[in-house]
Amino acid sequence: MEFRVRQTLCALLCTSLLFIANLAPAIAAESIAYELISERTHKPTLFTQGLLVDGDHFYESSGLYNQSLLVSYPIAEPASTWAKISAPFTKKQTIPGRYFAEGLALLGDKLYLLTWQEQTLLIYDKTTLNYEKSITYKGEGWGLTEDGKQLIRSDGSDALYFHSPDDFRITKTLKVTDAGKPISQLNELEFAGGFIWANIWYQDRIIKIDPVTGNVMGEMDLSGLKQTLQLNNSEKVLNGIAWDEKQQAFWITGKLWPKMFLIRISQ
């Protein structure tokens, strides 16, 4: 009899603890402070979809049908204002008009470029920007990054997809949540410091995501930077994140923005 009573009390205690745990509010992501290090010009004709830094150069994909481009250009700028504005790209590759270029990632010596609704991954040589091959996949392509082994794709939902770079098959799907709530409209991506950093479409913030759990660990509010540009078009949204290893900072820009900003997370 005494044994049964102990069993019953133990079961009630476990149930009560579980109930209390479920009632406890989830902890929302903390604000991440940053400082502005520098800024530079950005060609306002680029409908930025993907941005990354490799060595002393940027690689950028620009979207829209019949206008999509893949370009590279140096981080360092000429001294004069006119030279900054008129400086040509180091390399430029026109994307076939039937494709709407989206996220961009560099893995090894290959550039991987998503297309929006065409379900096609385009692969280019990093040095020449010459087209090499394409791989089909299911779903939409928005943002793309890599963790050194796999490609990571967003499609505007609350999910991130991990892909094998060899055949682009999905190896893992990760749901992103903040305080237990799904976070959708995930767009441009960057992998830095062991975390995935994601742009939220039509929002002036970047979130920091744990690549194992999908939990949002923090967020940066970049509305102040955007306001300095005095943009007059709702399509000119924040949409560019590139980790600069040398500077230990992020380059930030957006679609049709005239500037890029280098920001460093405050310690």
GIPE-V54819 format. One record per helix or strand. SS is the DSSP state (H for helix, E for strand). FROM is the first residue (numbers start at 1). TO is the last residue. If there is no record, write none. Layout:
# GIPE-V54819
ss=SS from=FROM to=TO
ss=SS from=FROM to=TO
This chain:
# GIPE-V54819
ss=H from=2 to=23
ss=E from=30 to=31
ss=E from=34 to=41
ss=E from=48 to=54
ss=E from=57 to=62
ss=E from=69 to=74
ss=H from=81 to=86
ss=E from=91 to=94
ss=E from=101 to=107
ss=E from=110 to=115
ss=E from=120 to=125
ss=E from=131 to=136
ss=E from=144 to=146
ss=E from=150 to=154
ss=E from=159 to=164
ss=E from=170 to=175
ss=E from=177 to=178
ss=E from=181 to=182
ss=E from=186 to=192
ss=E from=195 to=200
ss=E from=205 to=210
ss=E from=215 to=221
ss=H from=223 to=227
ss=E from=238 to=244
ss=E from=249 to=254
ss=E from=259 to=265
